[in-house]
Amino acid sequence: MAKRRGKRQQFTRQVRASIKVFLRGVEFATMKEICAYAVADNTLEGLSPVNRRAVAFTVMKAPVFHSFKTVNAVKCGASSTKRPLTLWKVNEGYEEFVPFKKD
């Protein structure tokens, strides 16, 4: 007998679509900003804020999203170290795979 999909797996498409809407509005963002948006998104009612964050980390992959590093070093948080930031944007050329339903 087939296993049921876990709660996080059931919401991957909805979380991915929500993140796409956010990134199209701001062009590109850091992972911290993306996770903050996913946690605050009230359209994902079936997931707790902790699970929204976990799914957001899971779906942020190529080919749906592109990541790139900044050229200059930026101070990260309270630490005194400077390093390049990783920014994310939507790959507009990617088409979502929609599987055929079996009869």
C-alpha positions in Angstrom: 0.0 0.0 0.0 1.3 3.4 -0.9 2.3 5.8 1.9 0.5 9.1 2.3 2.5 12.2 1.5 3.7 14.1 4.6 2.2 17.5 5.6 5.3 19.4 4.2 5.2 17.5 0.9 1.6 18.3 0.4 2.3 22.1 0.5 5.4 22.3 -1.7 3.5 23.7 -4.7 1.6 26.3 -2.7 4.7 27.5 -0.9 6.7 27.7 -4.2 3.9 29.7 -5.8 3.7 32.0 -2.8 7.5 32.6 -2.9 7.3 33.3 -6.7 4.7 36.0 -6.1 6.9 37.6 -3.4 10.1 37.5 -5.6 8.3 38.9 -8.6 7.3 41.9 -6.5 10.8 42.6 -5.2 12.9 41.2 -8.1 15.4 39.4 -5.7 15.8 38.8 -2.0 17.9 37.0 0.6 16.9 33.7 2.1 16.2 35.5 5.4 13.6 37.7 3.7 12.1 34.8 1.8 11.6 32.8 5.0 10.2 35.8 6.8 7.6 36.2 4.0 6.7 32.5 4.0 6.2 32.4 7.8 4.0 35.5 7.6 1.9 34.3 4.6 -1.6 33.6 5.8 -2.7 31.9 2.7 -0.8 28.8 3.8 -3.3 27.9 6.5 -2.6 24.2 6.7 1.0 24.7 7.7 2.4 25.9 11.0 4.9 28.8 10.8 7.8 26.4 11.6 6.7 24.1 8.7 6.3 27.0 6.3 9.9 28.0 7.0 11.1 24.4 6.5 9.2 24.0 3.2 10.6 27.4 2.0 14.1 26.1 2.5 13.3 22.9 0.7 11.7 24.5 -2.4 14.5 27.1 -3.0 16.3 25.1 -5.6 17.2 25.3 -9.3 15.8 25.3 -11.9 12.7 27.1 -10.4 14.9 29.7 -8.7 18.3 31.2 -9.5 20.8 32.1 -6.8 23.8 34.4 -7.2 26.3 36.0 -4.9 26.9 39.7 -4.5 30.3 41.0 -5.8 31.0 43.1 -2.7 31.4 41.9 0.8 28.5 42.8 3.2 28.5 42.8 7.0 26.3 39.9 8.1 24.2 40.5 11.2 25.9 41.2 14.5 29.2 39.5 13.6 32.1 41.6 12.4 32.9 39.3 9.4 32.1 40.5 5.9 31.2 38.1 3.1 29.2 38.1 -0.1 25.4 37.6 0.3 23.4 35.0 -1.7 20.4 36.5 -3.4 17.6 34.6 -5.0 15.3 35.4 -8.0 12.7 33.5 -10.0 13.7 31.7 -13.2 11.0 33.0 -15.6 12.0 30.5 -18.3 11.1 27.5 -16.2 7.7 25.8 -16.7 6.2 23.8 -13.8 5.9 20.1 -14.5 2.3 18.9 -14.3 2.0 15.1 -14.2 -0.8 13.3 -16.1 -3.6 11.9 -14.0 -4.0 8.1 -14.5 -7.5 6.9 -15.0 
